[in-house]
């Protein structure tokens, strides 16, 4: 996340500023399979080296799946007045994703891909509303094993990193969106890189936040901050996964060491954690399974192939998991990428105090050339 060089432009073929709409699939939806039974067992493996694990989770390769959708439109509006529609997307092998669109279908699309363990809730309502208010159709979704999407037994995810890349394509196909401005954070940034490499025609622009390169880079990448390593080395008992208060406390403490100095807003994170618990089919699986995926590390990935794709790298100067050298290496690896460092921001969605800058930067990045 630091100073900027201008991104090279690529012709956009959208109705406004970068995202064409396909006609949605009008086939009759198949009956939804019942969700798997909830499994309240705790994670079966401890994360011994979270830095290496996080890099493995970020390094994801993908392939496309044929899919269709089931619609569950519970139309509502955000505090900003943007229309919200909920959709269920079926992605193969009986798996389903819960997807929300916020804003006008006629506006350019921002596809938000979240970090490991993230349901859509972590892309906060107010932030999404601000983006929609500035003329973007915001799409956020629950990754597998989070929120109301399909879950698997804790410790035994029934999918790979490649499937998560295919899931992003599935969401676009189901909504009838030809091209989107793709925004990925942490693990979502790894998914976004793989999506852009394998499905270049579906990506109008790329924004990579708090993440690391999925392919080889020329410089050595810095290790996690010693303070974070020490925090992760401390053993913490698992909560009773059925006890809302205990799980919320667990999530709050999980997030605390990743925030930038002075940025940890405990009441805000606690409220988000409560919402996450209330929407999750299996919170134990949500907090464990993404770290257990097959690595699918794309050692052959060449990020220089993304040259010409307008790319924005946003990275916090206080990121303890992926220190700023990760963002700099990522920007250097993609020809023409613009690097913006966010002062004092950790490994997190930038706090509300930085949202005005974040929104302005994303709107500028996704504007028509």
N, C-alpha and C positions, 0 to 999 in steps of 0.2 A: 503494500500500500504506500508511492512518493511522486515526485515531480513529473511532468507530463511531456510526452511527445505525441504529435497528432497521429491519429489512426488513419490509415489509407482508406479511401472510400470504395464501396462496391455498389453497383447499381441495384436499387431496391425495386421490387415489383409489387408493391402493395398499394392499397387504395389511399392511404394517407402517408404513413411514414415508415413502413417497413414490414408489414405482415399481411400477406394475402389470406383471404378466407376461402377455404374449400366448401363445397356443399356438404353438409353433414350427411352421414350414412343414415338413410331413412328405413333401413330394414327393421322389421319388428324385433324388439329385444327378446332374447331368450330369458326364461325364468331364472331368477337369481338363485345360485346355490346357497344353502344355509351357511352362515359363517362357521368356521371351526370352533369347537368348544374352547372356552377360556381355560388357560393353563396358568395358574398362579405360582408355579415354581420359579425360583430365582434363577439368575444366569448361572450356567453350569461351568463357566470358565472365568478366571480372573484375568484382567488385562495387565500383563506383566510389563509390557513396554508400550505405553499408549502412543508414543511418538511414532514408533514403527508401525503400529496397528493403524493409526490414523493415515499414515502415508499409504498403507496397503488399501484402506477403504477408499481413499481419494483416487487411487490408481485403478480405474474401472474401464473395462472395454465393453462394447455393446454390439448388438445385432438387432434387426427389426423383427417384430412379431405381427402377424395378422390378427386383428382384433375387431371388436364392435362395442357398442355402448348400450347401456341401460340408463334411462333418464329418470331422475327423481327431482323435479324442479320444485324447490321450496322457496319461491321468490321472496326476497326480503331486501332491505336496503341498509347500507352502512350509515354511520352518523354523518358522513359527507354526502349522503343522498344517492350514492352509486348503487345500482341494482346488483343483487347477488343471486346467482343461480347455482344450485348443487346438482352434480351429475355423477353417476356411478359408471365407471369405465371397466369393462371386462378385458383382461389382458392375457388370457390363456391359462390352461391348467386349472381353471376354476377360480383364479385370483381376480380380485376386484379392487379398484382404487376409488376413493372418494375425492372428487374434484370440485372446486368452486371457481366460478368466474365472477369478477367484480368489475362493473363498468358496462360500457356500451359495446355490443358485438361489432359495431362498425369501426371501432378504434383499433389502432395497432396493438398487437398482443405482446405482453410481457409474461413469459413463462418462468415462474419462480421454482427453483429446485433446491430443496432444503438440505441441511446438514444431517449427519448420522444422528439417529434417534428422533429427528424432528418430524412431528406432524405439521400440517399446514398452519396450526395455531401460532407457531413461532414467527411466521410472517404476519406481523400484528395488523389488526383490523384498521387502525388509524393510518398506518403507513400505506397499506393497500388502498385505502380510501383517498389518500392524498394523490397517489399515482393515478387512480381512476379519474379524479377531479381534474387532472392535467391532460386528460385525453388518451389514456391507455386502458386497454382491456387487460386486467390483471388475472392471471390463472395461477392458482396455488393448489396443491394436492397433498393428500396423506400418502407418503411412501408406504410400501409394503411394511407390515409390522408396526405401523403407527396409526393413530386415530381410528377412523372407521373403515380403513382398508383391511384387506385380508391379513390375518396374523397366523403365525406358525408357532409351534411350541418353543418356549424360551430355551435358547441353546441349540436349536436345530432349525435354522432358516431353510425353507424349501425353495430357494432361488439363488441366483448368483448376481454379481455386480453387473454382468452383461444384461441380465433381465431388467435391472433398474434403468439402464440406458434405454432399452426397448420400451420401458414403461413411459418414458418421456415422449417418445414418438407416438405411443398409443394415445396419450392424452391429446396431442395435437390432431391426430387422425379422427378421434371420436368427436372432437369439437368442430371438425371441418376447417381447421386452420392449416394453411399451406406453409407459411413461414412465420416465425416468431422471434422476438428479441429475447434471448435466453439469459437468465440471471441465475447463477449457481453459487452457493455459499458452502465452503468447506468440502465435505463429501459431494455436495451438489455441484461444486465447482469442478470436481473430477468428472462427474457425470456430464456436465456441460461441455468440457473439453472433448470427451469421447464422442458426444453427440455431434459436435461441430466437425470432428474428423470423419466420422462415418456417415453423417447425414447433412453434409454442407448445404444442400439445397433447402433444408428446413430451417436454417438459422440465418436470420437477417442481421443481427449483431450479437455480440457475446460480451457479457459482463461477469467477471470472476472475482468473488469476494472471499477473503480469509482462506485461501486455498493454496495448493502447491502444484507444480508441474507433474503431469502424468507420464511424461517422456523424459529421456535423458537431457540434462542441461550441462553447460560448460563449467559452472561453478559448483563448489560443494555447498550443500544446503545446511543451514545452521540447525542445531538440535533444539529441542524445547528448552524453555527457561528453567533454571534450577529450581525456582520456587514452585513451578507447576509440577516438576518431577517429584519433588518432596511431598507435595499435596497428594499426588496420585499414589505414592508409595505407602501412605498411611492406610492401614486396613480399616474399613468401615463395614459394620454388619449390614446385611441386607434388611430392608424393612419388611414388614408384613404387607405383601403386595395387595391385599384387600383392604388395608387401612388407609383411607384417603389422606388423613393428616400426616401419617408417617411417610407415605410415598411423596407427598408434596414437599415435605422437609428434605427428603433424600434428593429430589430433583433440584431444589434450591441450592443445597450444598454441592451438588455435582457441578452446577453452573458457576458458582462463586469464583473459583480460581482462574477461570478463563476471561473474566472481565478486565477491562483496562482500569488503571488506578482511578478510584473515585467514581467509576461508572456503574458499580453494581447496585442496582435499585431493587432492594429486597422485596418491598411490597409489590412492585410490578412483576418481578419474576415469580413471586409466590402466587399471584393471581393467574399468571399464565400457566404455571404448573398445575393449579387446580383445574383449569379448563382442559389441559392436556389429559389429566387423569379422568375427568368426566367423559371425554370423548373417546378414550382408548378402549379397544376391544381387549387388549392384554398388555398392560403397562410393563410387566416384567420382560416380555418379548421386545417391546419397544426400546427398552433401555439396554438390551443385550445383543440382539441378533445382527444388527448392521456391522458390529465389530467382529463377527464370526464368518463373514462372507468369504468365499473363495476369492483370492486376491485378483486373479485375471490380469496381472500386471502387464500393461502393454509396453514391453521393452522396446518394441519396434516403432512406437508412436513418435512421429516427427511433428512437433508443434510448429516448425517453420512452414509446414503445409497450410497453416491457417493464415498465412500472409494474404492481405487483401480483404480479410473479413474484419470489419470494424470491431476492435476488442478493447475493452476497458478492464483494467485490473485495479480493484479497490482493496487496500490492505492496511490494517491497523499498525501503527508504530509500536504498540504495546502488545501485539499478539504473542502470547506465551507458548502456544503450541507450534505455530508456524511463524517464527520471527520474521521481520521484514525482508530478510534475504530471500525467502520463498517467493514473495510477491515480486521482488525485483528480478529474480531469475525467470519467473513466469513471463513477465513483460518482455524481458530480453529475448526469450525463446520464440515469441510470436512477432514476426515482423510488423512494424507499425503500431503495435499495441501502445495504449496510453496508460500510464501508471499514476494513480492518485493515492497518496498515503494519507490516512486519516489519523490525525494527531491524537494520541492517548487512547485509541480504540484497541480493544483486545481481540480475542478469538470469539467473535460474537456478531450478531446483527448490530450495526451501530446503534447507540442509544438514542432516545428521542431528541436529545439536544443536538444531534448531528443529522436529523432527518431532513431538515431544510436543504442542507448541502447534498445529502444523498439523493433526494428527489430531483433537485435541480440537475445534478450530474447525470442521473439516469435519463431524464427527459431530454437533455442535450445530446446524450450519446445515442439515443434512439430516434432522434429527429431525422427527417428526410435530408439528404445531402444537398 
